[in-house]
Amino acid sequence: MGIRMKQIALFERGIAPTPIVEMSGDYGKNRYYIKREDMIPFSFGGNKARKAAEFYKEIKASGADVVMTYGSNSSNHCRIIANMASAMGLSCHIISPEENREMLYNTRLVEDFGAVIETCPVTEVSQTIDRRIDAYRQAGRNPYFILGGGHGNPGTRACVNTYKEIAAYEEQTGIHFDYIFHASGTGTTQAGLISGKLLAEAERCQQGQKIVGISIAREEARGREVVRQSIEDYLGDAYPRLFKEDALLFTDAYRMGGYGQYTQDVRRTIEEVMAKDGIPMDSTYVGKAFHGMKCYLEKYQIQEKKILFVHTGGTPLFFDLLDK
């Protein structure tokens, strides 16, 4: 007999569109807007909550009794998956690299949600995941594994929905965004936004805006290829017809040494946005990407444009920064 899962009302009824608001601060010679994905009303929101809503459907259909995933101690994805599993009455097992185990607010929340955190050397992650999945199956359990960051078609589909909300806002308000910027980590958010844009352009026979992924971790060659592969996986047979190389704009110029690394300029940007617009950002993902966006626009002398920045969440990490 399968386990009886508890329902999450928000995920059952569907996530309502998140607000897009004009920013009041002077961040450069453009008009700046922000899409508040961090206001999704589940576990501090963010794109990971939107992705979790898609995985929620698959987990229910699978009859799983344990949810597994991978991520670091600062992972928003792990926090939200652990929260979702707890709300569903399911066990949660997280594989995490042992190299950096600083106790952060996300780490504390994952523990509070009752998830098991298993650490291993980053070089042994794949083997550890396979071994743990096999152990659960041998014990008669039914694990459902989610790739780190919510990577995969459910995660991409969630961010196609984000693009649809942006397009609907443009149609309703008459405001057309020239650029959309966001933090690009595992690449699923960018894949979803670009896939949504390509599908919309094919339907409307018109060119949309430029979508720019600011890498917070990966070097350009690897990061770009992962995004492209996710787009191909999602679009399927339509990929050769719809995909254009110039639709995939990805830069690693502002990764600052890799995941979790940032400069005092990033910190000052975070403080500026909080002071001027009251919007919390973190140094690992959103604040780093927002600062990268400012540098990108200045480097390429982009002015007098309407710029949309997608705030992908990470509020607990904002408070970690206050402690440093």
Secondary structure as the mmCIF struct_conf table of DSSP 4:
data_model
#
loop_
_struct_conf.conf_type_id
_struct_conf.id
_struct_conf.beg_label_comp_id
_struct_conf.beg_label_asym_id
_struct_conf.beg_label_seq_id
_struct_conf.end_label_comp_id
_struct_conf.end_label_asym_id
_struct_conf.end_label_seq_id
HELX_LH_PP_P HELX_LH_PP_P1 MET A 5 GLN A 7
HELX_RH_AL_P HELX_RH_AL_P1 ALA A 9 ARG A 13
HELX_LH_PP_P HELX_LH_PP_P2 ILE A 15 PRO A 19
STRN STRN1 ILE A 20 GLU A 22
BEND BEND1 GLY A 25 GLY A 25
BEND BEND2 GLY A 28 ASN A 30
STRN STRN2 ARG A 31 ARG A 36
HELX_RH_3T_P HELX_RH_3T_P1 GLU A 37 MET A 39
BEND BEND3 ILE A 40 PHE A 42
TURN_TY1_P TURN_TY1_P1 SER A 43 PHE A 44
BEND BEND4 GLY A 46 GLY A 46
HELX_RH_AL_P HELX_RH_AL_P2 ASN A 47 SER A 62
TURN_TY1_P TURN_TY1_P2 GLY A 63 GLY A 63
BEND BEND5 ASP A 65 ASP A 65
STRN STRN3 VAL A 66 TYR A 70
TURN_TY1_P TURN_TY1_P3 ASN A 73 SER A 74
HELX_RH_AL_P HELX_RH_AL_P3 ASN A 76 MET A 88
TURN_TY1_P TURN_TY1_P4 GLY A 89 GLY A 89
STRN STRN4 SER A 91 PRO A 97
BEND BEND6 GLU A 98 GLU A 99
HELX_RH_AL_P HELX_RH_AL_P4 TYR A 105 ASP A 112
TURN_TY1_P TURN_TY1_P5 PHE A 113 GLY A 114
STRN STRN5 VAL A 116 CYS A 120
HELX_RH_3T_P HELX_RH_3T_P2 VAL A 122 GLU A 124
HELX_RH_AL_P HELX_RH_AL_P5 VAL A 125 GLN A 138
TURN_TY1_P TURN_TY1_P6 ALA A 139 GLY A 140
STRN STRN6 PRO A 143 ILE A 146
HELX_RH_3T_P HELX_RH_3T_P3 GLY A 148 GLY A 150
BEND BEND7 GLY A 152 GLY A 152
HELX_RH_AL_P HELX_RH_AL_P6 ASN A 153 THR A 173
BEND BEND8 ASP A 178 ASP A 178
STRN STRN7 TYR A 179 SER A 184
BEND BEND9 GLY A 185 GLY A 187
HELX_RH_AL_P HELX_RH_AL_P7 THR A 188 ARG A 204
TURN_TY1_P TURN_TY1_P7 CYS A 205 CYS A 205
BEND BEND10 GLN A 206 GLN A 206
STRN STRN8 LYS A 210 SER A 215
BEND BEND11 ILE A 216 ARG A 218
HELX_RH_AL_P HELX_RH_AL_P8 GLU A 220 LEU A 235
HELX_RH_3T_P HELX_RH_3T_P4 GLY A 236 ALA A 238
HELX_RH_AL_P HELX_RH_AL_P9 TYR A 239 LEU A 242
HELX_RH_3T_P HELX_RH_3T_P5 GLU A 245 ALA A 247
STRN STRN9 LEU A 249 THR A 251
TURN_TY1_P TURN_TY1_P8 ALA A 253 TYR A 254
TURN_TY1_P TURN_TY1_P9 MET A 256 GLY A 257
BEND BEND12 GLY A 258 GLY A 258
TURN_TY1_P TURN_TY1_P10 TYR A 259 GLY A 260
HELX_RH_AL_P HELX_RH_AL_P10 GLN A 264 ASP A 277
TURN_TY1_P TURN_TY1_P11 SER A 283 TYR A 285
HELX_RH_AL_P HELX_RH_AL_P11 VAL A 286 LYS A 299
TURN_TY1_P TURN_TY1_P12 TYR A 300 GLN A 301
BEND BEND13 GLU A 304 GLU A 304
STRN STRN10 LYS A 306 HIS A 311
HELX_RH_AL_P HELX_RH_AL_P12 THR A 315 LEU A 322
TURN_TY1_P TURN_TY1_P13 ASP A 323 ASP A 323
#
